[in-house]
Every structure is written in structure tokens, then in C-alpha cells.
């Protein structure tokens, strides 16, 4: 069984061990937590390319105890050409989920690295050169890495819909078949792209030779993205959302992410909390809080420029009280409700000087759009498929609009002075797994690793499945399963450690400098400790 890792000098947790080790090496070289995270983020883009990459988006929370964290919104807007009329002109009535027409939003994650690096140098004493931060990612891309089981299985499961997408088979198939687990995956073009960024700077992705290469290849493939879309992109620092959960302060990203739902879920549960963890009452009430939070999210969350009222209005104490009063502690509310799939990676880093980072990046579905650009080797996201072609839809497609995002990193300032960074991949499951980990560790006192390892649940559809029921890992007691059925939940018991439940993790910094870390046994990850 995995145990909570502890140390003082620095720590990185990631869903792949090579990413965690890359971040740790940066800490050993005198880098801070932001620099370690850039190294880990670049590395995991190489070693988990089916879940994230240079062609995706990302979000940051950067904090110290006693301070409101800094948030970075590194997500790209839809292309200027990407109107509903333009898509109808391509002969489609809805945005395709795969292929060039699915690649309609700018990739924002590299700009997020750039913004974070600037903050590191301006506010946190960062001094390591960019080339050092990208060193591990470049080497792993050039030399190759062993194919993890999760990449093999996702390629096998999605081969029919991705096989004919331009560039996909050249990278992710071997003689037309999914690469074998443990076989060597080389990405020489990605290595060259990273080397170019190390030499010319991260801004070259948007306003340089690399940007021109990306734009040419995107246009040639049939994507609506053009060079001006890249040139206009930036990753701004934004104010995080926050809410009180008991005596604790929990933070997340504002719209267009579903961070609001994650915060609202915890605030609602705080008002209807069970007496103990992992019993029928704990799971049932969190699931019911999830339903209520998702309904608020789906009525309100979109590009903030299009929202009729600010997200903070949904976190008003009176609003939460009124919503909590409608949650039944004994009976399941009707479901299903529209849900969103998604593949993602979440990571955290902490240094010995008190800086803590919670970070997430994604290409949305597994392998994103599936489009691999010929010159750069970049796999482009399909985040724009979250837009609707319906003119009256909350998230209707418009040019230069931010898409709705499932991904969002979490951070909490606990009442005893601890600072907690936590998160997971998993689309609709992210708020649910965040809530499971937070309540188990913070509200019920479970050890950090135990809170991550413990069986989880997922309400909603994930990874292309049509079922929107409640899925429980098989390690739950039979009494819990029976009790949930008696309360009216439509549920199914799945395997004991299911990837659909996400790759979660956490780092907690104590006031005396002690660091505690956890990684998910459902992933290939570790907690790397300095």
C-alpha cells in the first residue's frame, strides 16, 4: 500500500513518475516551485501525450500560506473564422469531435508556462534558464519513453475514430495497431519544437517562426485557426474564486472553468455533512451536492464576457444556504443531466521556501482532436467541441470565444495554517474527486495518501460512454452499495481501481515547513521528495 510521503526541502507529485522526477531535479538545482512545475508540465506533455500536450490548455494556482493565491488562465479562444455559419459552410451541423474541424481553439498551455515563468522571476526569485526547465522533456521526446498502459489502452479503445485523422497513426500506432505497453515512443518532432522554444523563448509558439509553422499546418489540415489567432493569444493573471468551507478557505479558477462547481459542491456539503467518511451518508450527500452544483454550473458558467452575473454571486452564503435546504439527506434527486468527458493531468509542486503550485493541463478528450501537425509534431486539442451550434445555447459557438472548461486546479488555506494543493484529471469527475479527497483528509482526518487511495465514485458520463449513472469502485462495502440503492441511486459497481475515477494527488504544507504528498495508485505517478 502507498504511504503518505513526507519531507521539508521540496516535493512534486505527478501522475507519471518521470514528470515528478523532472520537477524534483529542478528543485535540487535551486529552482522554485514554479520552475519545477514548468519542468514537470513539459515532461508530462511528452510522457502522457494522450492526456495533455503543447497543443492543449492549462490553469495555475500559485500560493503561499496567508496569501490569496495567484491564478493563471491559460486557455485559448476559438478562431476568428470559427462561426456557426463557417461550420455550416463546411457541411456539418455540429462540431466534429475529432479531426481538423475539432481543432478550433488556440492552444494556451505554453502561454501559461510563459506567464508563470515571468511571475517566478519577478516575484519569487526564479533564476534557472528556460533551457534547463525543458531539458528533461527534450531528452524524453528525443530518446523515447516506454509506452504506459493507459496510452496503449486509450489508443486501442479509440482507434476506430482516430485512425484516419491526419498525423495520428504516424505517432500513436505501430503498423496500424496500438503501441505495445513498454515499447519505445519517440517524438523527435516534439523534441525539436521544445528545443526551438528553449532557444527562442516560449512566445515563439504564438509570435515567431514556430507560430507560423503551426498556423500553416493547421490551415492546410482544414482547421479554422490562423496565425492572427495565435498572435493575439495571452495567458492572463486572474483573480481566483474562493469560498469558506467551515473555517477553511478553498480556492479554484473562475469561469470559463467549472471551478465554481467544485467550490459550490464543498460549500453545500459543509451544510449537510455526514458524521463520518465513506459511509452511505457521506457518499450520498456528496453526490446530491454534486447534482445541485452541476445544475448551477450548467445554467451560468461560460466565457465570463458572456455571463449575465458574476460567478461570485453563486457563492453568496444566502444562495448556498437556500440551495442546501433543497438537498435531501435520504433520497436521490432525479438524474441524468448533460455531462462532459475529458482527459487531463493534474500536478503539484512545493519548495522549501513555502511556495506551492496546483496545476492542470489538458487536450480535452484522449488524444484531443487527434490531429498531429506534420512540422512540429504537436497534437492539437479538441476543447472547442464543448461549444454548441445552437444559437440560444449558453456555450454557443462564436468567434474568439473562450470554451467551457472542465479542468480546474484546487488549493485550500486550512484553519490551522496548512496550505493544501490538490486536484485530479477526469472531466465531470474532477469536482467529485476533489470533494472526496478534501472531505476525507480535512473534514474527517484521514491520512493524505489514504484519502487519495480510498475508493471513489463518479456521477455522469466519461470517455465517450453514454451511461450517466453513478459508478462506484468495487472496494466500497456492500452496505454502502445497498444503502445508495435504497436511496434511489441508479448505480453500477466497476473495478477496484478505475482510471475513469481520475489520477488524483495532493501536497500539504504545514506551518513548520513539513510537506506531505500523495499520488494516485490508478496512475503511473509518484511523489518525488527532496
matplotlib code that plots the C-alpha trace (Angstrom):
import matplotlib.pyplot as plt

x = [0.0, 1.2, 2.1, 2.0, 5.4, 7.0, 9.9, 10.9, 13.1, 10.7, 8.2, 6.5, 3.6, 2.5, 0.6, 3.8, 7.0, 9.2, 7.4, 7.7, 11.4, 11.9, 10.4, 12.4, 15.7, 14.8, 14.2, 17.6, 19.2, 17.9, 14.7, 11.5, 8.1, 7.0, 10.2, 9.8, 6.2, 7.2, 9.7, 7.1, 4.5, 6.7, 7.8, 4.3, 3.3, 5.8, 5.3, 1.4, 0.7, -2.7, -3.9, -2.1, 0.5, 1.8, -1.5, -3.7, -4.8, -3.8, -4.6, -2.4, -2.9, 0.3, 0.2, 1.8, 0.2, -1.6, -1.9, -4.7, -3.2, -2.4, -4.4, -3.3, -5.9, -4.0, -6.9, -7.3, -10.2, -12.0, -10.5, -11.8, -13.2, -14.9, -18.5, -21.6, -22.1, -18.5, -19.1, -22.3, -20.4, -18.1, -21.2, -21.6, -24.5, -22.5, -18.8, -17.0, -15.3, -12.2, -10.1, -9.1, -12.6, -12.4, -9.1, -10.8, -9.3, -5.9, -3.6, -3.0, -0.8, 2.6, 1.5, 0.7, 4.2, 5.4, 3.2, 4.2, 7.9, 7.5, 5.9, 8.7, 11.4, 9.5, 8.1, 9.7, 13.4, 13.4, 16.7, 17.0, 17.2, 14.3, 16.6, 17.2, 13.5, 12.8, 15.8, 14.1, 11.1, 13.5, 15.5, 12.5, 10.9, 14.2, 15.3, 11.8, 9.9, 8.2, 4.5, 2.4, -0.6, -3.0, -1.7, -2.0, -5.5, -6.8, -5.3, -6.8, -10.3, -10.3, -8.5, -11.6, -12.4, -8.8, -7.0, -7.7, -7.1, -4.1, -0.9, -2.4, -1.3, 2.3, 2.7, 0.3, 0.1, 2.6, 1.9, -1.7, -2.1, -1.8, 1.8, 2.6, 3.0, 6.7, 7.5, 9.6, 7.7, 9.9, 8.7, 11.6, 9.5, 8.2, 11.8, 12.8, 9.8, 10.8, 14.4, 13.1, 11.1, 14.2, 16.2, 13.7, 11.5, 8.0, 6.5, 7.7, 4.8, 2.5, 4.5, 7.5, 8.8, 7.1, 3.8, 4.0, 4.7, 1.7, -0.6, 0.5, -0.1, -3.4, -4.8, -3.5, -5.2, -8.6, -8.7, -10.1, -7.1, -4.9, -1.7, -3.6, -5.4, -2.1, -0.6, -3.5, -3.4, -2.2, -2.5, -3.6, -3.3, -6.9, -8.5, -9.3, -12.7, -12.9, -15.4, -15.5, -15.9, -16.2, -13.2, -11.2, -10.8, -10.9, -9.8, -10.3, -10.3, -13.1, -15.1, -14.8, -13.8, -16.1, -14.1, -17.4, -19.0, -16.1, -16.3, -20.1, -20.1, -17.9, -19.8, -23.1, -21.7, -20.4, -24.1, -25.3, -22.2, -22.3, -20.7, -18.1, -16.3, -17.0, -20.4, -23.7, -24.4, -21.0, -21.3, -25.0, -24.8, -21.7, -23.5, -26.6, -24.4, -22.8, -26.1, -27.1, -23.7, -23.7, -27.1, -25.9, -22.8, -24.7, -27.1, -24.3, -20.7, -19.4, -16.9, -17.0, -17.6, -20.9, -22.1, -25.1, -24.0, -20.6, -19.7, -19.2, -23.0, -23.5, -21.1, -23.0, -23.8, -27.5, -27.6, -25.7, -28.0, -31.1, -29.7, -28.6, -32.0, -33.4, -30.9, -32.4, -30.2, -32.2, -33.4, -31.6, -32.7, -33.6, -30.7, -29.2, -28.1, -25.8, -22.2, -18.8, -15.9, -12.3, -8.7, -6.3, -3.3, -3.0, 0.3, 1.5, 4.9, 6.2, 9.6, 11.4, 10.6, 6.8, 5.7, 3.1, 1.7, -1.5, -1.5, -3.6, -3.3, -5.3, -6.1, -9.7, -10.6, -8.0, -5.6, -7.6, -8.7, -6.2, -4.6, -0.8, 0.8, 3.5, 6.3, 6.1, 4.6, 2.1, -1.2, -3.9, -6.7, -10.5, -11.6, -13.8, -16.2, -17.7, -19.2, -22.8, -24.1, -27.4, -27.9, -29.6, -27.2, -25.3, -22.0, -22.9, -20.0, -18.8, -15.5, -12.8, -14.8, -13.4, -14.8, -16.2, -13.6, -13.9, -10.3, -9.5, -6.8, -7.7, -6.0, -7.1, -5.8, -6.8, -7.7, -4.6, -2.3, -1.7, -1.8, -3.2, -2.8, -5.0, -6.7, -7.3, -8.0, -11.3, -13.8, -17.1, -15.3, -12.9, -15.2, -16.3, -12.8, -11.6, -14.5, -13.8, -10.2, -10.8, -13.6, -11.7, -8.5, -9.6, -13.1, -12.6, -8.9, -7.9, -4.2, -3.5, -2.5, -5.4, -7.8, -6.5, -6.3, -9.7, -12.5, -14.2, -17.3, -18.3, -21.7, -22.0, -20.6, -16.9, -14.6, -17.3, -19.5, -23.3, -24.2, -24.8, -25.4, -23.5, -20.4, -18.7, -15.4, -15.7, -13.9, -16.9, -18.6, -21.7, -23.7, -22.8, -23.8, -27.1, -27.8, -27.3, -29.6, -32.2, -31.9, -32.8, -29.4, -29.1, -25.6, -23.2, -20.2, -17.0, -13.4, -11.5, -9.1, -10.6, -8.9, -12.2, -12.1, -9.1, -5.5, -5.6, -2.9, -2.2, 0.5, 0.0, 2.5, 2.4, 3.3, 6.6, 7.6, 6.7, 5.5, 3.1, 2.3, 0.1, -0.2, -2.8, -2.4, -4.6, -1.8, 1.9, 2.7, 4.8, 5.5, 9.1, 10.7, 13.8]
y = [0.0, 3.5, 5.7, 9.4, 10.9, 13.5, 15.9, 19.5, 20.7, 20.3, 18.0, 17.3, 14.9, 14.0, 11.1, 10.0, 9.4, 10.9, 14.2, 14.2, 13.4, 16.2, 18.7, 17.4, 17.8, 21.4, 21.9, 20.2, 22.7, 25.6, 26.2, 27.3, 25.5, 27.4, 26.4, 22.8, 22.8, 24.1, 21.2, 18.7, 20.1, 19.9, 16.4, 15.1, 16.6, 14.1, 11.0, 11.2, 12.7, 11.1, 13.3, 16.6, 18.4, 21.5, 21.7, 21.9, 24.3, 24.8, 26.6, 27.6, 28.4, 29.7, 30.4, 30.9, 30.5, 33.6, 35.0, 34.8, 32.6, 33.9, 32.3, 32.0, 31.4, 29.6, 28.6, 29.6, 31.3, 30.0, 31.1, 34.2, 32.1, 29.7, 30.9, 28.7, 29.8, 28.8, 25.3, 25.0, 26.0, 23.0, 20.8, 20.0, 20.7, 20.1, 20.5, 17.2, 15.6, 14.5, 15.8, 19.2, 20.8, 19.8, 21.8, 25.2, 26.8, 28.2, 26.0, 28.1, 26.0, 27.2, 30.8, 29.7, 28.4, 31.8, 33.8, 31.6, 31.9, 35.7, 35.6, 33.3, 35.7, 38.9, 37.8, 34.6, 34.8, 32.4, 32.3, 29.0, 29.3, 28.1, 25.5, 23.9, 23.7, 22.0, 19.7, 16.5, 16.9, 17.4, 14.3, 12.1, 13.2, 12.6, 9.3, 7.9, 6.7, 3.4, 3.4, 3.3, 1.1, 4.0, 5.2, 1.7, 1.2, 4.6, 4.1, 0.7, 1.9, 5.0, 3.6, 3.5, 7.2, 8.4, 6.1, 8.3, 11.7, 13.4, 12.5, 10.3, 6.9, 8.1, 8.8, 6.7, 3.4, 0.8, -0.9, 0.1, -1.2, 0.5, 0.6, -2.2, -1.5, -0.9, -0.2, 2.9, 6.0, 8.6, 12.1, 13.7, 16.5, 17.4, 17.4, 19.8, 22.0, 22.1, 22.9, 25.8, 27.1, 26.8, 28.8, 31.4, 31.7, 30.4, 33.3, 31.8, 29.4, 32.4, 35.1, 33.6, 31.0, 28.2, 30.1, 30.5, 26.8, 25.8, 28.2, 26.8, 23.2, 23.9, 25.7, 23.0, 20.4, 22.2, 23.8, 27.4, 28.6, 31.1, 33.0, 36.1, 33.8, 32.7, 36.2, 37.6, 34.9, 35.6, 33.8, 36.5, 36.5, 36.5, 36.6, 33.1, 32.2, 31.4, 30.1, 29.3, 25.6, 25.6, 27.5, 26.7, 28.8, 26.9, 28.4, 27.5, 29.0, 31.3, 30.8, 29.5, 26.6, 24.6, 25.7, 27.3, 23.8, 22.4, 25.2, 25.1, 21.4, 21.6, 24.6, 22.7, 19.6, 21.7, 22.4, 18.8, 16.9, 13.3, 12.3, 10.0, 9.3, 6.7, 5.6, 5.8, 9.3, 10.7, 9.4, 10.1, 13.7, 14.5, 13.0, 15.1, 18.2, 17.4, 17.4, 20.8, 22.3, 21.0, 22.5, 25.9, 25.5, 24.5, 27.5, 30.0, 29.1, 30.1, 32.7, 35.4, 38.0, 36.4, 35.7, 37.7, 37.7, 37.1, 33.7, 35.1, 35.6, 31.8, 31.6, 34.1, 32.5, 33.1, 31.5, 28.4, 28.1, 28.2, 25.6, 23.3, 23.4, 21.6, 18.7, 15.5, 13.6, 10.4, 10.4, 10.7, 13.6, 12.7, 12.3, 12.2, 15.6, 16.6, 15.8, 16.3, 13.8, 14.8, 13.6, 15.7, 15.7, 17.4, 18.1, 20.0, 21.3, 22.9, 24.3, 24.7, 28.5, 28.0, 28.4, 25.9, 25.3, 23.5, 23.0, 21.3, 20.9, 19.0, 18.3, 17.6, 14.1, 11.4, 12.4, 15.7, 16.2, 13.5, 16.0, 15.8, 18.7, 17.5, 20.0, 20.4, 17.1, 18.9, 17.1, 19.7, 19.8, 19.4, 21.7, 23.6, 20.7, 21.9, 24.7, 24.3, 25.1, 26.1, 29.8, 30.1, 27.8, 29.2, 28.0, 28.7, 28.9, 32.4, 33.7, 34.5, 33.0, 31.0, 27.5, 25.9, 24.0, 21.0, 21.3, 23.3, 23.0, 23.5, 25.0, 25.4, 27.5, 25.4, 26.9, 25.5, 27.2, 24.3, 25.0, 22.2, 21.8, 19.1, 18.0, 15.3, 14.6, 13.2, 15.7, 15.6, 13.6, 16.4, 18.2, 14.9, 13.5, 16.9, 16.8, 13.2, 13.9, 17.2, 15.9, 12.7, 14.5, 17.9, 17.3, 13.6, 13.5, 10.6, 10.4, 12.2, 9.1, 7.1, 9.9, 9.6, 5.8, 5.2, 4.0, 6.8, 7.3, 9.1, 10.6, 11.2, 10.2, 9.9, 8.9, 8.5, 6.3, 7.1, 6.0, 8.9, 6.8, 6.6, 4.5, 3.1, 1.3, -2.2, -1.6, 0.1, -2.0, -3.9, -1.9, 1.3, 0.0, -1.3, 1.9, 4.0, 1.8, 2.2, 5.9, 5.7, 6.0, 4.3, 2.9, 0.3, -1.2, -1.0, -2.3, -1.6, 1.0, 2.5, 5.1, 6.8, 7.9, 10.2, 10.5, 12.5, 13.8, 16.3, 18.2, 19.7, 22.3, 22.6, 25.9, 24.3, 23.5, 19.9, 18.7, 15.7, 14.3, 11.7, 10.2, 8.1, 4.3, 4.5, 6.3, 5.9, 8.6, 9.1, 11.8, 12.9, 14.3, 16.3]
z = [0.0, -0.8, 2.2, 2.6, 1.6, 3.8, 3.6, 4.1, 1.2, -1.7, -3.3, -6.6, -7.3, -10.8, -12.5, -14.2, -12.3, -15.0, -14.7, -10.9, -11.1, -13.7, -11.3, -8.3, -10.2, -10.8, -7.1, -6.4, -8.8, -6.8, -8.7, -7.0, -7.2, -10.3, -12.2, -11.0, -12.3, -15.8, -16.0, -14.8, -17.1, -20.2, -19.3, -18.8, -22.1, -23.6, -21.5, -21.3, -24.7, -24.9, -22.0, -22.4, -24.6, -26.2, -28.2, -25.1, -22.4, -18.7, -15.4, -12.5, -8.8, -7.1, -3.4, 0.0, 3.4, 4.4, 0.9, -1.7, -4.5, -7.9, -10.8, -14.4, -17.1, -19.9, -22.2, -25.9, -27.6, -30.7, -34.0, -35.7, -38.5, -36.2, -36.5, -36.8, -40.3, -41.2, -39.9, -41.8, -44.8, -44.2, -44.5, -40.8, -38.4, -35.2, -34.4, -35.1, -32.0, -34.0, -36.9, -38.2, -37.7, -34.0, -33.7, -33.5, -30.3, -29.7, -27.5, -24.4, -22.1, -23.4, -22.8, -19.3, -18.8, -20.1, -17.7, -14.8, -15.6, -15.6, -12.2, -11.0, -12.0, -10.9, -7.6, -6.4, -7.2, -10.1, -11.9, -13.9, -17.7, -19.8, -21.4, -18.1, -17.4, -20.7, -20.5, -19.3, -21.7, -24.7, -23.8, -23.2, -26.5, -28.5, -26.8, -26.3, -23.3, -22.5, -23.6, -20.4, -20.2, -20.2, -23.6, -25.0, -23.8, -24.9, -28.3, -28.6, -27.5, -29.8, -32.8, -35.0, -34.6, -34.7, -37.2, -40.2, -38.6, -40.2, -38.4, -35.7, -37.0, -37.6, -33.9, -31.9, -33.9, -34.8, -38.2, -37.7, -34.2, -30.7, -29.4, -27.0, -23.3, -22.7, -26.4, -27.0, -28.0, -29.7, -30.6, -32.4, -33.9, -30.4, -29.2, -31.9, -31.1, -27.4, -28.4, -30.5, -27.5, -25.3, -27.8, -29.0, -25.9, -25.2, -27.0, -30.3, -30.1, -30.7, -32.4, -34.1, -36.6, -34.6, -34.7, -38.4, -38.8, -36.6, -38.5, -41.9, -40.8, -39.1, -42.2, -44.5, -42.5, -42.6, -39.1, -38.9, -36.8, -38.5, -37.5, -36.1, -33.7, -32.3, -32.3, -30.2, -27.5, -24.0, -20.6, -18.1, -14.3, -13.0, -9.5, -8.2, -6.8, -3.1, -0.6, 3.1, 4.0, 7.7, 9.0, 5.8, 2.7, -0.6, -3.9, -7.5, -11.0, -12.2, -15.4, -18.1, -15.8, -13.7, -10.6, -9.4, -9.2, -7.2, -4.7, -4.5, -4.0, -0.9, 0.5, 0.1, 1.7, 4.6, 5.4, 5.1, 6.2, 7.4, 10.7, 9.2, 6.0, 3.3, 4.7, 2.9, 4.2, 3.1, -0.5, -0.9, 0.3, -1.8, -4.8, -4.2, -3.7, -7.0, -8.7, -7.3, -8.1, -11.6, -12.3, -11.1, -13.3, -16.4, -16.0, -15.6, -16.5, -19.8, -21.2, -18.5, -21.2, -21.9, -18.3, -17.1, -13.5, -11.9, -10.6, -7.1, -6.9, -6.8, -3.8, -1.7, 1.7, 1.4, -2.0, -0.8, 2.3, 0.1, -2.3, 0.6, 2.1, -1.0, -0.8, 0.6, 3.0, 2.4, -1.2, -4.6, -6.8, -10.4, -12.8, -15.6, -16.6, -19.5, -18.7, -20.1, -20.7, -20.6, -20.3, -18.3, -16.0, -12.6, -10.8, -7.7, -6.5, -3.3, -2.5, 0.8, 0.9, 1.2, -2.5, -3.6, -7.1, -8.1, -11.9, -14.6, -18.3, -20.9, -24.6, -23.5, -24.9, -25.1, -27.9, -28.3, -31.9, -32.9, -35.4, -35.2, -37.0, -39.5, -38.9, -35.1, -34.0, -31.8, -31.1, -31.1, -28.5, -29.3, -26.4, -28.9, -29.2, -25.9, -27.9, -29.2, -32.7, -31.2, -31.4, -27.9, -26.1, -23.1, -24.7, -28.3, -30.8, -31.5, -33.0, -30.4, -27.5, -24.5, -24.4, -21.2, -19.3, -17.1, -15.9, -12.7, -10.0, -6.3, -3.3, 0.3, 3.2, 6.2, 9.6, 11.3, 8.8, 6.4, 2.7, 0.5, -3.3, -4.7, -7.9, -10.5, -14.1, -15.2, -16.7, -14.7, -12.1, -11.1, -8.7, -7.3, -6.6, -5.3, -2.8, -1.8, -1.1, 0.7, 2.9, 3.8, 4.7, 6.0, 7.5, 8.7, 9.4, 7.1, 6.2, 2.9, 0.9, 2.3, 1.2, -2.4, -2.5, -1.0, -3.4, -5.4, -7.3, -10.5, -11.4, -15.1, -18.4, -19.1, -22.0, -24.6, -22.5, -22.8, -19.3, -16.9, -13.8, -10.5, -10.8, -7.6, -7.3, -6.1, -2.9, -1.2, 1.5, 0.4, 2.9, 1.2, -2.2, -0.8, 1.1, -2.0, -4.0, -1.3, -1.6, -5.2, -7.0, -10.3, -9.8, -11.2, -9.5, -11.6, -11.0, -7.8, -9.3, -12.3, -14.5, -15.1, -11.4, -12.3, -11.5, -8.2, -5.9, -3.2, -1.4, 2.0, 3.5, 7.3, 9.1, 10.3, 6.7, 6.7, 3.3, 2.9, -0.5, -2.1, -5.6, -7.2, -7.5, -10.6, -12.4, -13.2, -10.7, -7.7, -5.0, -5.5, -2.4, -2.0]

ax = plt.figure().add_subplot(projection="3d")
ax.plot(x, y, z, "-o")
ax.set_aspect("equal")
plt.show()
